[in-house]
Amino acid sequence: MDEIYKKIKDLRISNGYTLKELGVKTDLSVSFLSQIERGSSSLAITSLKKLADAFNVPMTYFFEEPHNHNYAVKKDQQKPFKIEGSEVVHVRLAGEFPDRRIEPIKVVLAPNQKDEQQTFNHPGEEFYYVLSGMVIFHIEDKEYILREGDAIHFPSNQKHQWENPLPTETELLSVLTPVIF
């Protein structure tokens, strides 16, 4: 129960409510709300429902385990992987937390590698920054030649394809939506 009381107080403070303002929103007395936050009063399910409605959260919020967020991705935690049928090496750079909306990835293109599959188009957005090397993007009927320090950002619903024309690897920083990994 202590965790529930703490969540109530944290929500009140983060929403900028005084005990009096929360009392008006919930029809609960200031003294009762104060006792709840201190953990010195029991809490009926009907009162918890009023609080959930006031904070615009589902009642289950009060019973969920706190998430163990991991925002940093240290170099030794960055594990390269390949998608079956592709020579592209990906390294996931995203932190771990619920409801994230972007997918940052380091992409390594092999020498003289061309995306031989059909052109892609799908919902979302794509951003690429060339860390080293060179890449050619084909988006719809236009060709974009990008070198180290160049960037490109486009809607993913446009037909697109890429290639590394160099005899050396090309490294890209990619940020995509929606989250895929």
ABEGO torsion letter per residue (X at the ends): XAAAAAAAAAAAAAAGBBAAAAAAAAGBBAAAAAAAAAGABBBBAAAAAAAAAAAGBBAAAAABBBBBBBABBBAAABBBBBBBGBABBBBBABBBBBGBABBBBBBBBBBGBBBABBBBBBBEBBBBBBABEBBBBBBEABBBBBBBGBBBBBBAABBBBBBBABABBBBBBBBBOBBAX
